[in-house]
Amino acid sequence: MVKGKSTCKLLKDIRQQIADANGISYQPKECHHEGDCAGTCPACEEEIRYLERELKARKGNGFGMKVAGIAAGICATVIPMTAAAQAVKSDSTANPPVQTTKKAPIKVVDLSDSCASPVVVRGMVIDAEDKEPVIGASVVIDGTNKGVATNVDGQFALKLPPDTSLVISYIGYKKQKVHVSSLLHSDNNVIVLETYDIAGEVVIASPNYDDVYGHRTYKPKSHKEKNKKKCK
């Protein structure tokens, strides 16, 4: 439970950095969760949804989002603690550390829950625009809170049941759902996360003031509306 609480605090620090970097007002709520803690809870998830809404609003107003690469040092610390907090263990027998193209070895985290025929999948999560690794992305088994965060190279390696799906998410990005079977053909799977594209969804309206007294009148925008006004 202590490790889970530590993970929770570190993840709050990451959210705080994202909020500060984007000028978002954010006050993490004090955690009152009792019992075993996996490092996240409904209150934490609500904070994530709040940040996502604020980031979408900023993008709709023409502001850039500063998300990828934030808090890399903190994320590097979170990964082993997250695995421990979720009561999972590294598979050090059948699946030794995998040496990737970068220097950081990836340990396979066992989320198989003693299933009869588990499989091992590996992948890297990257940003769709700049192709950079997404550090600290959440990779969880669909419908559960079992999962890990990607490491400083955006990578993960999991041992899990074959008939499941993984949900990959990160603040400011669209969620990706990937079936485990689609990851079995390669050790170099790449999952691309796209940032929220809300072009056309947000309309910022400003009133029309057209005299010195500040009186406001309605002005038609479309050709159809203009013709209607002429016919009156």
MIDOSE-1310 file (N, C-alpha, C; in nm, 2 decimals, decimal comma, always signed):
residues 232
mvkg	+0,08/-0,12/+0,00/+0,00/+0,00/+0,00/+0,09/+0,13/+0,00; +0,20/+0,12/+0,07/+0,29/+0,23/+0,08/+0,34/+0,27/-0,06; +0,38/+0,16/-0,13/+0,44/+0,19/-0,27/+0,33/+0,24/-0,36; +0,20/+0,19/-0,34/+0,09/+0,25/-0,42/+0,07/+0,39/-0,39
kstc	+0,08/+0,43/-0,27/+0,06/+0,57/-0,23/+0,18/+0,66/-0,29; +0,30/+0,60/-0,29/+0,41/+0,68/-0,35/+0,39/+0,69/-0,50; +0,34/+0,59/-0,56/+0,32/+0,60/-0,71/+0,21/+0,70/-0,73; +0,11/+0,71/-0,65/+0,00/+0,80/-0,67/+0,05/+0,95/-0,66
kllk	+0,14/+0,97/-0,56/+0,20/+1,10/-0,54/+0,28/+1,14/-0,66; +0,36/+1,05/-0,72/+0,45/+1,08/-0,83/+0,36/+1,11/-0,95; +0,25/+1,03/-0,97/+0,17/+1,06/-1,09/+0,10/+1,20/-1,07; +0,06/+1,23/-0,95/+0,01/+1,37/-0,93/+0,11/+1,47/-0,96
dirq	+0,24/+1,45/-0,93/+0,35/+1,54/-0,97/+0,35/+1,56/-1,12; +0,34/+1,45/-1,19/+0,34/+1,46/-1,34/+0,22/+1,54/-1,39; +0,10/+1,52/-1,33/-0,01/+1,60/-1,37/+0,01/+1,75/-1,34; +0,07/+1,77/-1,22/+0,10/+1,91/-1,19/+0,19/+1,98/-1,29
qiad	+0,30/+1,90/-1,33/+0,39/+1,96/-1,43/+0,32/+1,99/-1,56; +0,23/+1,90/-1,60/+0,16/+1,92/-1,73/+0,07/+2,04/-1,71; +0,00/+2,05/-1,60/-0,09/+2,17/-1,58/-0,01/+2,30/-1,58; +0,10/+2,30/-1,51/+0,19/+2,42/-1,50/+0,24/+2,46/-1,63
angi	+0,28/+2,36/-1,71/+0,34/+2,39/-1,84/+0,24/+2,45/-1,94; +0,11/+2,42/-1,92/+0,01/+2,46/-2,01/-0,08/+2,57/-1,95; -0,04/+2,63/-1,83/-0,12/+2,73/-1,77/-0,25/+2,69/-1,72; -0,27/+2,57/-1,68/-0,40/+2,52/-1,63/-0,40/+2,52/-1,48
syqp	-0,51/+2,57/-1,42/-0,53/+2,57/-1,28/-0,56/+2,43/-1,23; -0,47/+2,38/-1,14/-0,49/+2,24/-1,10/-0,44/+2,23/-0,96; -0,53/+2,18/-0,87/-0,50/+2,15/-0,73/-0,53/+2,01/-0,70; -0,43/+1,92/-0,69/-0,45/+1,78/-0,67/-0,53/+1,76/-0,53
kech	-0,62/+1,67/-0,54/-0,70/+1,64/-0,41/-0,62/+1,55/-0,32; -0,63/+1,57/-0,20/-0,57/+1,48/-0,10/-0,63/+1,34/-0,11; -0,55/+1,24/-0,11/-0,60/+1,10/-0,13/-0,65/+1,05/+0,01; -0,77/+1,00/+0,01/-0,82/+0,94/+0,14/-0,85/+0,79/+0,12
hegd	-0,79/+0,73/+0,01/-0,82/+0,59/-0,02/-0,76/+0,50/+0,09; -0,84/+0,41/+0,13/-0,80/+0,31/+0,24/-0,78/+0,17/+0,18; -0,69/+0,10/+0,23/-0,67/-0,04/+0,18/-0,56/-0,04/+0,07; -0,56/-0,15/+0,00/-0,46/-0,17/-0,11/-0,48/-0,06/-0,21
cagt	-0,37/+0,00/-0,26/-0,37/+0,10/-0,36/-0,28/+0,07/-0,48; -0,33/+0,08/-0,60/-0,26/+0,04/-0,72/-0,19/+0,17/-0,78; -0,20/+0,28/-0,71/-0,14/+0,40/-0,76/-0,24/+0,49/-0,84; -0,36/+0,44/-0,86/-0,46/+0,52/-0,92/-0,60/+0,48/-0,86
cpac	-0,69/+0,57/-0,88/-0,83/+0,55/-0,82/-0,93/+0,64/-0,90; -1,06/+0,63/-0,87/-1,15/+0,71/-0,94/-1,12/+0,86/-0,93; -1,07/+0,91/-0,81/-1,04/+1,05/-0,79/-0,93/+1,09/-0,89; -0,83/+1,00/-0,90/-0,71/+1,03/-0,99/-0,76/+1,04/-1,13
eeei	-0,85/+0,94/-1,17/-0,90/+0,94/-1,31/-0,98/+1,06/-1,34; -1,05/+1,12/-1,24/-1,13/+1,24/-1,26/-1,04/+1,36/-1,28; -0,92/+1,36/-1,21/-0,82/+1,46/-1,23/-0,77/+1,46/-1,38; -0,74/+1,33/-1,42/-0,69/+1,31/-1,56/-0,80/+1,37/-1,66
ryle	-0,92/+1,33/-1,64/-1,03/+1,38/-1,73/-1,04/+1,53/-1,73; -1,02/+1,59/-1,62/-1,02/+1,74/-1,61/-0,91/+1,80/-1,69; -0,79/+1,75/-1,68/-0,68/+1,80/-1,75/-0,70/+1,78/-1,90; -0,75/+1,66/-1,94/-0,78/+1,64/-2,08/-0,88/+1,74/-2,14
relk	-0,99/+1,77/-2,06/-1,08/+1,87/-2,10/-1,02/+2,01/-2,12; -0,93/+2,04/-2,02/-0,86/+2,17/-2,03/-0,77/+2,18/-2,15; -0,70/+2,07/-2,17/-0,60/+2,07/-2,29/-0,68/+2,08/-2,42; -0,79/+2,01/-2,43/-0,88/+2,02/-2,55/-0,93/+2,16/-2,57
arkg	-0,97/+2,23/-2,46/-1,02/+2,37/-2,47/-0,91/+2,46/-2,52; -0,78/+2,44/-2,46/-0,67/+2,53/-2,50/-0,64/+2,51/-2,65; -0,64/+2,38/-2,69/-0,61/+2,36/-2,84/-0,72/+2,42/-2,92; -0,85/+2,41/-2,88/-0,95/+2,48/-2,95/-0,94/+2,63/-2,96
ngfg	-0,87/+2,69/-2,86/-0,85/+2,83/-2,86/-0,72/+2,87/-2,93; -0,66/+2,77/-2,99/-0,54/+2,80/-3,07/-0,41/+2,79/-3,00; -0,41/+2,74/-2,87/-0,29/+2,73/-2,80/-0,23/+2,59/-2,82; -0,09/+2,58/-2,82/-0,03/+2,45/-2,84/-0,03/+2,38/-2,71
mkva	-0,02/+2,24/-2,71/-0,02/+2,16/-2,59/+0,12/+2,11/-2,56; +0,16/+2,13/-2,44/+0,29/+2,08/-2,40/+0,27/+1,96/-2,31; +0,29/+1,84/-2,38/+0,26/+1,72/-2,31/+0,37/+1,62/-2,32; +0,40/+1,58/-2,44/+0,50/+1,48/-2,46/+0,64/+1,52/-2,40
giaa	+0,70/+1,42/-2,34/+0,83/+1,45/-2,28/+0,84/+1,51/-2,15; +0,72/+1,56/-2,09/+0,72/+1,63/-1,96/+0,74/+1,52/-1,85; +0,82/+1,56/-1,76/+0,85/+1,48/-1,64/+0,91/+1,35/-1,67; +1,00/+1,34/-1,76/+1,07/+1,22/-1,80/+1,14/+1,15/-1,68
gica	+1,20/+1,24/-1,60/+1,28/+1,18/-1,48/+1,18/+1,12/-1,38; +1,07/+1,18/-1,36/+0,97/+1,13/-1,27/+0,91/+1,00/-1,32; +0,88/+0,99/-1,45/+0,83/+0,87/-1,51/+0,92/+0,75/-1,50; +1,05/+0,78/-1,51/+1,15/+0,67/-1,50/+1,14/+0,61/-1,36
tvip	+1,11/+0,69/-1,26/+1,10/+0,64/-1,12/+0,96/+0,57/-1,10; +0,86/+0,62/-1,17/+0,73/+0,56/-1,15/+0,72/+0,42/-1,20; +0,78/+0,38/-1,31/+0,76/+0,25/-1,37/+0,79/+0,13/-1,28; +0,90/+0,12/-1,21/+0,92/+0,01/-1,13/+0,82/+0,01/-1,01
mtaa	+0,79/+0,13/-0,96/+0,70/+0,14/-0,84/+0,56/+0,10/-0,88; +0,52/+0,14/-1,00/+0,38/+0,10/-1,05/+0,37/-0,05/-1,06; +0,47/-0,11/-1,11/+0,46/-0,26/-1,12/+0,45/-0,33/-0,98; +0,53/-0,27/-0,89/+0,53/-0,33/-0,76/+0,39/-0,30/-0,69
aqav	+0,34/-0,18/-0,71/+0,22/-0,14/-0,64/+0,10/-0,23/-0,69; +0,11/-0,27/-0,81/-0,01/-0,35/-0,87/+0,01/-0,50/-0,84; +0,11/-0,53/-0,75/+0,13/-0,67/-0,71/+0,16/-0,76/-0,83; +0,24/-0,71/-0,92/+0,29/-0,79/-1,03/+0,44/-0,81/-1,01
ksds	+0,49/-0,91/-1,08/+0,63/-0,94/-1,07/+0,70/-0,96/-1,20; +0,83/-0,93/-1,21/+0,90/-0,94/-1,34/+0,92/-1,09/-1,36; +0,90/-1,13/-1,49/+0,92/-1,27/-1,53/+1,07/-1,29/-1,56; +1,14/-1,33/-1,47/+1,29/-1,34/-1,48/+1,33/-1,48/-1,53
tanp	+1,24/-1,57/-1,55/+1,28/-1,71/-1,59/+1,27/-1,73/-1,74; +1,15/-1,74/-1,79/+1,12/-1,76/-1,93/+1,15/-1,64/-2,02; +1,14/-1,52/-1,96/+1,15/-1,40/-2,04/+1,26/-1,31/-1,97; +1,39/-1,32/-2,01/+1,49/-1,24/-1,96/+1,47/-1,10/-2,01
pvqt	+1,54/-0,99/-1,96/+1,53/-0,86/-2,01/+1,57/-0,85/-2,16; +1,49/-0,77/-2,23/+1,51/-0,76/-2,37/+1,59/-0,64/-2,40; +1,70/-0,65/-2,48/+1,78/-0,54/-2,51/+1,72/-0,47/-2,64; +1,68/-0,35/-2,62/+1,61/-0,28/-2,73/+1,72/-0,20/-2,81
tkka	+1,67/-0,13/-2,92/+1,76/-0,05/-3,00/+1,83/+0,06/-2,91; +1,76/+0,10/-2,81/+1,83/+0,19/-2,71/+1,88/+0,11/-2,60; +1,95/+0,17/-2,50/+2,03/+0,10/-2,41/+1,95/+0,05/-2,29; +1,83/+0,10/-2,27/+1,75/+0,05/-2,15/+1,69/-0,08/-2,17
pikv	+1,72/-0,18/-2,09/+1,66/-0,32/-2,10/+1,51/-0,31/-2,05; +1,43/-0,39/-2,12/+1,29/-0,40/-2,08/+1,26/-0,53/-2,01; +1,21/-0,52/-1,89/+1,17/-0,64/-1,82/+1,02/-0,67/-1,84; +0,99/-0,80/-1,86/+0,86/-0,84/-1,89/+0,78/-0,84/-1,76
vdls	+0,67/-0,77/-1,75/+0,59/-0,76/-1,63/+0,47/-0,86/-1,64; +0,46/-0,95/-1,54/+0,36/-1,05/-1,55/+0,22/-1,01/-1,50; +0,13/-1,00/-1,60/-0,01/-0,97/-1,57/-0,10/-1,08/-1,60; -0,04/-1,20/-1,62/-0,12/-1,32/-1,67/-0,22/-1,37/-1,56
dsca	-0,20/-1,34/-1,44/-0,29/-1,39/-1,33/-0,30/-1,54/-1,34; -0,19/-1,61/-1,36/-0,19/-1,76/-1,36/-0,28/-1,82/-1,46; -0,30/-1,75/-1,58/-0,38/-1,81/-1,68/-0,30/-1,93/-1,75; -0,37/-2,02/-1,81/-0,31/-2,15/-1,86/-0,21/-2,12/-1,97
spvv	-0,24/-2,03/-2,07/-0,15/-2,01/-2,18/-0,12/-1,87/-2,20; -0,04/-1,81/-2,12/-0,01/-1,66/-2,13/+0,08/-1,64/-2,25; +0,08/-1,51/-2,30/+0,17/-1,47/-2,41/+0,24/-1,35/-2,37; +0,35/-1,32/-2,44/+0,44/-1,21/-2,41/+0,43/-1,11/-2,53
vrgm	+0,39/-0,98/-2,50/+0,39/-0,88/-2,60/+0,48/-0,77/-2,57; +0,53/-0,70/-2,67/+0,62/-0,59/-2,65/+0,58/-0,48/-2,74; +0,61/-0,36/-2,71/+0,57/-0,25/-2,80/+0,63/-0,12/-2,75; +0,62/-0,02/-2,84/+0,67/+0,12/-2,81/+0,55/+0,21/-2,85
vida	+0,53/+0,31/-2,76/+0,42/+0,41/-2,78/+0,49/+0,54/-2,83; +0,45/+0,59/-2,94/+0,51/+0,72/-2,99/+0,40/+0,82/-3,03; +0,44/+0,95/-3,04/+0,36/+1,06/-3,08/+0,34/+1,06/-3,23; +0,22/+1,07/-3,27/+0,19/+1,07/-3,42/+0,26/+1,18/-3,49
edke	+0,27/+1,30/-3,43/+0,33/+1,41/-3,50/+0,48/+1,41/-3,51; +0,55/+1,40/-3,39/+0,69/+1,41/-3,39/+0,76/+1,28/-3,39; +0,69/+1,17/-3,38/+0,74/+1,03/-3,37/+0,83/+1,01/-3,25; +0,82/+1,09/-3,15/+0,90/+1,08/-3,03/+0,82/+0,98/-2,93
pvig	+0,90/+0,91/-2,85/+0,84/+0,82/-2,75/+0,75/+0,89/-2,65; +0,64/+0,83/-2,62/+0,55/+0,89/-2,52/+0,58/+0,83/-2,38; +0,64/+0,91/-2,30/+0,69/+0,85/-2,17/+0,58/+0,85/-2,07; +0,57/+0,74/-2,00/+0,47/+0,74/-1,89/+0,33/+0,71/-1,94
asvv	+0,31/+0,67/-2,07/+0,18/+0,63/-2,12/+0,12/+0,51/-2,04; -0,01/+0,51/-2,02/-0,07/+0,40/-1,94/-0,10/+0,29/-2,04; -0,06/+0,17/-2,01/-0,09/+0,05/-2,09/-0,15/-0,05/-1,99; -0,29/-0,06/-2,00/-0,36/-0,15/-1,91/-0,45/-0,25/-1,98
idgt	-0,48/-0,36/-1,92/-0,57/-0,46/-1,97/-0,71/-0,40/-1,97; -0,77/-0,41/-2,09/-0,91/-0,35/-2,10/-1,00/-0,40/-1,99; -1,07/-0,31/-1,93/-1,17/-0,35/-1,83/-1,11/-0,37/-1,69; -0,98/-0,35/-1,67/-0,92/-0,36/-1,54/-0,83/-0,24/-1,51
nkgv	-0,77/-0,24/-1,39/-0,67/-0,14/-1,36/-0,53/-0,20/-1,36; -0,51/-0,32/-1,42/-0,38/-0,39/-1,42/-0,30/-0,33/-1,54; -0,19/-0,28/-1,52/-0,11/-0,23/-1,63/+0,02/-0,17/-1,58; +0,09/-0,11/-1,67/+0,22/-0,04/-1,65/+0,22/+0,09/-1,72
atnv	+0,32/+0,17/-1,69/+0,35/+0,29/-1,76/+0,47/+0,27/-1,85; +0,47/+0,33/-1,97/+0,58/+0,31/-2,06/+0,71/+0,37/-2,00; +0,82/+0,32/-2,03/+0,95/+0,37/-1,98/+1,00/+0,49/-2,05; +1,12/+0,53/-2,02/+1,18/+0,66/-2,08/+1,19/+0,65/-2,23
dgqf	+1,19/+0,53/-2,28/+1,19/+0,51/-2,43/+1,05/+0,48/-2,49; +0,95/+0,50/-2,41/+0,81/+0,48/-2,45/+0,78/+0,33/-2,47; +0,86/+0,24/-2,41/+0,84/+0,10/-2,43/+0,77/+0,02/-2,32; +0,72/-0,09/-2,35/+0,66/-0,18/-2,25/+0,67/-0,32/-2,29
alkl	+0,67/-0,42/-2,19/+0,67/-0,56/-2,22/+0,58/-0,63/-2,12; +0,48/-0,70/-2,16/+0,39/-0,76/-2,07/+0,36/-0,91/-2,10; +0,34/-0,99/-2,00/+0,30/-1,12/-2,01/+0,15/-1,13/-1,96; +0,06/-1,17/-2,05/-0,08/-1,16/-2,02/-0,16/-1,26/-2,09
ppdt	-0,29/-1,28/-2,06/-0,38/-1,38/-2,13/-0,39/-1,34/-2,28; -0,40/-1,43/-2,37/-0,40/-1,40/-2,52/-0,53/-1,35/-2,57; -0,64/-1,37/-2,49/-0,77/-1,32/-2,54/-0,82/-1,19/-2,48; -0,72/-1,10/-2,46/-0,75/-0,97/-2,40/-0,71/-0,86/-2,49
slvi	-0,74/-0,74/-2,46/-0,70/-0,62/-2,53/-0,63/-0,52/-2,44; -0,54/-0,44/-2,49/-0,47/-0,34/-2,41/-0,53/-0,20/-2,45; -0,55/-0,12/-2,35/-0,59/+0,02/-2,37/-0,47/+0,11/-2,34; -0,42/+0,19/-2,44/-0,31/+0,27/-2,43/-0,36/+0,42/-2,43
syig	-0,32/+0,49/-2,32/-0,37/+0,63/-2,31/-0,26/+0,72/-2,25; -0,28/+0,85/-2,27/-0,20/+0,95/-2,21/-0,27/+1,08/-2,21; -0,25/+1,17/-2,12/-0,32/+1,29/-2,11/-0,30/+1,37/-2,24; -0,41/+1,42/-2,30/-0,39/+1,50/-2,42/-0,40/+1,42/-2,55
ykkq	-0,40/+1,29/-2,54/-0,40/+1,20/-2,66/-0,53/+1,11/-2,66; -0,57/+1,07/-2,78/-0,68/+0,98/-2,80/-0,64/+0,84/-2,75; -0,73/+0,77/-2,69/-0,70/+0,63/-2,64/-0,69/+0,54/-2,76; -0,60/+0,44/-2,75/-0,59/+0,34/-2,85/-0,62/+0,20/-2,78
kvhv	-0,71/+0,12/-2,85/-0,74/-0,01/-2,80/-0,68/-0,11/-2,90; -0,59/-0,20/-2,85/-0,52/-0,29/-2,93/-0,54/-0,44/-2,88; -0,58/-0,53/-2,97/-0,60/-0,67/-2,92/-0,46/-0,73/-2,91; -0,45/-0,81/-2,81/-0,32/-0,87/-2,78/-0,27/-0,96/-2,90
ssll	-0,36/-1,02/-2,97/-0,32/-1,11/-3,08/-0,25/-1,04/-3,19; -0,28/-0,91/-3,21/-0,22/-0,83/-3,31/-0,08/-0,79/-3,28; -0,04/-0,81/-3,16/+0,10/-0,78/-3,11/+0,19/-0,90/-3,11; +0,14/-1,02/-3,14/+0,22/-1,14/-3,13/+0,32/-1,16/-3,24
hsdn	+0,30/-1,09/-3,35/+0,38/-1,12/-3,47/+0,52/-1,05/-3,47; +0,54/-0,96/-3,38/+0,66/-0,88/-3,38/+0,70/-0,84/-3,24; +0,83/-0,82/-3,21/+0,88/-0,77/-3,09/+0,90/-0,62/-3,10; +0,87/-0,56/-3,22/+0,90/-0,42/-3,24/+0,77/-0,35/-3,28
nviv	+0,66/-0,38/-3,20/+0,53/-0,32/-3,23/+0,54/-0,17/-3,19; +0,48/-0,09/-3,28/+0,47/+0,06/-3,25/+0,32/+0,10/-3,25; +0,29/+0,16/-3,13/+0,15/+0,21/-3,12/+0,16/+0,36/-3,13; +0,08/+0,42/-3,22/+0,09/+0,56/-3,24/-0,03/+0,63/-3,18
lety	+0,00/+0,73/-3,09/-0,11/+0,80/-3,02/-0,12/+0,94/-3,09; -0,24/+0,97/-3,12/-0,27/+1,10/-3,18/-0,33/+1,20/-3,08; -0,29/+1,33/-3,09/-0,34/+1,43/-3,00/-0,49/+1,46/-3,04; -0,56/+1,51/-2,95/-0,70/+1,54/-2,98/-0,71/+1,64/-3,09
diag	-0,78/+1,61/-3,19/-0,81/+1,71/-3,30/-0,95/+1,75/-3,30; -0,97/+1,87/-3,25/-1,11/+1,92/-3,23/-1,14/+2,03/-3,32; -1,07/+2,04/-3,44/-1,10/+2,14/-3,54/-1,24/+2,13/-3,58; -1,31/+2,23/-3,58/-1,45/+2,23/-3,62/-1,55/+2,20/-3,51
evvi	-1,50/+2,16/-3,40/-1,59/+2,12/-3,29/-1,61/+2,24/-3,19; -1,51/+2,33/-3,19/-1,52/+2,44/-3,09/-1,55/+2,56/-3,17; -1,66/+2,63/-3,13/-1,69/+2,76/-3,20/-1,68/+2,87/-3,10; -1,60/+2,97/-3,12/-1,59/+3,08/-3,03/-1,66/+3,20/-3,09
aspn	-1,77/+3,23/-3,03/-1,86/+3,34/-3,09/-1,83/+3,47/-3,02; -1,84/+3,58/-3,09/-1,82/+3,71/-3,03/-1,94/+3,79/-3,08; -2,00/+3,87/-2,99/-2,11/+3,95/-3,03/-2,07/+4,06/-3,13; -2,16/+4,11/-3,21/-2,14/+4,22/-3,30/-2,19/+4,35/-3,24
yddv	-2,10/+4,44/-3,22/-2,13/+4,57/-3,17/-2,11/+4,67/-3,29; -2,22/+4,74/-3,33/-2,21/+4,81/-3,45/-2,25/+4,96/-3,43; -2,25/+5,01/-3,31/-2,27/+5,16/-3,30/-2,19/+5,21/-3,18; -2,19/+5,33/-3,17/-2,11/+5,39/-3,06/-2,16/+5,37/-2,92
yghr	-2,29/+5,33/-2,92/-2,35/+5,30/-2,79/-2,33/+5,15/-2,75; -2,27/+5,07/-2,83/-2,25/+4,93/-2,80/-2,37/+4,85/-2,81; -2,47/+4,89/-2,89/-2,58/+4,81/-2,92/-2,54/+4,68/-3,00; -2,60/+4,57/-2,97/-2,56/+4,45/-3,03/-2,67/+4,41/-3,13
tykp	-2,64/+4,37/-3,25/-2,74/+4,32/-3,35/-2,69/+4,19/-3,40; -2,78/+4,11/-3,44/-2,75/+3,98/-3,50/-2,71/+4,00/-3,65; -2,60/+3,93/-3,69/-2,56/+3,94/-3,83/-2,55/+3,80/-3,88; -2,63/+3,77/-3,99/-2,63/+3,64/-4,05/-2,50/+3,60/-4,11
kshk	-2,46/+3,47/-4,09/-2,33/+3,42/-4,14/-2,34/+3,35/-4,27; -2,44/+3,27/-4,29/-2,44/+3,19/-4,41/-2,51/+3,26/-4,53; -2,49/+3,22/-4,65/-2,56/+3,27/-4,77/-2,71/+3,26/-4,76; -2,76/+3,15/-4,70/-2,90/+3,12/-4,69/-2,96/+3,22/-4,59
eknk	-2,89/+3,25/-4,48/-2,94/+3,34/-4,38/-2,95/+3,48/-4,44; -2,84/+3,52/-4,52/-2,84/+3,65/-4,57/-2,96/+3,67/-4,67; -2,99/+3,57/-4,75/-3,11/+3,58/-4,84/-3,24/+3,59/-4,77; -3,25/+3,52/-4,65/-3,37/+3,52/-4,57/-3,39/+3,67/-4,52
kkck	-3,28/+3,73/-4,48/-3,29/+3,86/-4,42/-3,33/+3,96/-4,53; -3,28/+3,94/-4,65/-3,32/+4,03/-4,76/-3,47/+4,02/-4,80; -3,52/+3,90/-4,78/-3,66/+3,88/-4,82/-3,76/+3,94/-4,72; -3,72/+3,97/-4,60/-3,81/+4,02/-4,50/-3,85/+4,16/-4,53
